[in-house]
Amino acid sequence: QVQLVESGGGLVQAGGSLRLSCVASGTIFSFNQMGWYRQAPGKQRELVAGIIRGGITNYADSVKGRFTISRANAKNTVSLQMNSLKPEDTAVYYCNADFVASGPHYWGQGTQVTVSS
């Protein structure tokens, strides 16, 4: 079995920073992609940032230039550095991963990020 555990959420003022981490554990022998999604009440879950084999990244337009995703390969860990946070970034942030192409996708339990104005 595979488990994803997120950490690093919290309450921060607008303009501040947070760093989220996601650690995958279990029976894992490879890497395909890991990413971060977020969901605010009443809204659809949306992709924030992702990273795939080779280190290629992609970002939602709303966070480009402010958020950076990175991976620690040996630990099956992905981080999201969030700078210049805005109130509209407030959401539950979820880690997502799959470890082989076309393999099962896994989700973490989520971590709350709240940005006050």
C-alpha positions in Angstrom: 0.0 0.0 0.0 1.0 3.6 -0.6 0.3 6.6 1.7 0.8 10.3 1.1 1.2 12.6 4.0 1.1 16.4 3.6 2.4 18.9 6.1 3.2 22.6 6.3 -0.2 24.3 6.1 -1.2 27.0 8.4 -2.4 30.6 8.8 -0.4 33.4 7.2 -0.9 37.0 6.4 -1.2 38.2 2.8 2.3 38.6 1.4 3.7 35.8 3.6 5.1 32.4 2.7 4.5 28.8 3.5 6.3 25.6 2.4 4.2 22.4 2.0 5.7 19.0 1.9 4.3 15.6 0.8 6.0 12.4 1.7 5.0 9.1 0.0 5.6 5.9 1.8 4.9 2.2 1.2 5.8 -0.1 -1.7 7.3 2.3 -4.2 9.9 1.4 -6.8 9.7 4.2 -9.3 8.4 7.7 -10.0 6.1 9.1 -12.6 4.6 12.3 -11.2 3.7 14.2 -8.1 1.7 17.3 -7.7 -0.4 19.7 -5.7 -4.1 20.4 -6.0 -6.2 22.7 -4.0 -9.9 23.0 -3.2 -11.8 25.8 -1.7 -15.4 25.4 -0.3 -17.9 25.4 -3.2 -15.2 25.2 -5.8 -13.7 22.4 -8.0 -10.4 20.9 -7.1 -7.8 22.4 -9.3 -4.2 21.7 -10.2 -1.7 24.1 -8.6 1.6 22.6 -9.7 3.0 19.3 -10.9 6.4 17.7 -11.5 7.2 14.7 -13.7 10.1 12.5 -14.6 13.0 14.7 -15.7 12.0 17.5 -13.5 9.5 19.1 -15.9 7.1 21.3 -14.0 3.8 23.0 -14.7 1.8 25.6 -12.8 -1.6 27.1 -12.7 -1.6 30.6 -14.2 -2.7 32.0 -10.9 0.4 30.9 -9.1 3.1 31.3 -11.7 6.0 33.4 -10.4 4.9 32.9 -6.8 4.9 29.1 -6.2 7.7 26.6 -6.8 7.4 22.9 -6.8 10.4 20.6 -6.2 11.2 17.0 -5.7 13.5 15.1 -3.5 13.9 11.9 -5.6 15.4 9.6 -3.1 12.6 10.2 -0.6 9.6 10.3 -2.9 9.0 13.7 -1.5 7.6 16.8 -3.2 7.5 20.3 -1.8 5.6 23.5 -2.7 7.2 26.8 -1.8 4.5 29.4 -1.7 5.5 33.0 -1.7 3.6 36.3 -1.9 0.4 34.5 -0.7 -2.9 36.1 -1.4 -6.3 35.5 0.3 -7.5 33.8 -2.8 -4.9 31.1 -2.2 -6.9 29.9 0.8 -7.9 26.3 0.3 -7.2 22.7 1.3 -4.1 21.6 -0.5 -3.8 18.0 -1.6 -0.8 16.0 -2.7 -1.3 13.6 -5.6 1.0 11.0 -7.0 1.4 8.1 -9.3 4.6 6.0 -9.6 4.2 4.3 -13.0 2.6 5.6 -16.1 -1.1 4.5 -16.2 -0.7 3.3 -12.6 -3.0 4.1 -9.7 -3.2 7.7 -8.4 -2.9 8.4 -4.7 -4.2 11.3 -2.7 -3.2 12.7 0.7 -5.6 13.8 3.3 -5.0 17.5 2.7 -3.5 20.4 4.6 -5.3 23.7 5.2 -3.8 26.9 4.0 -5.5 30.1 5.2 -4.3 33.5 4.0 -5.6 36.5 5.9 -5.9 40.0 4.4 
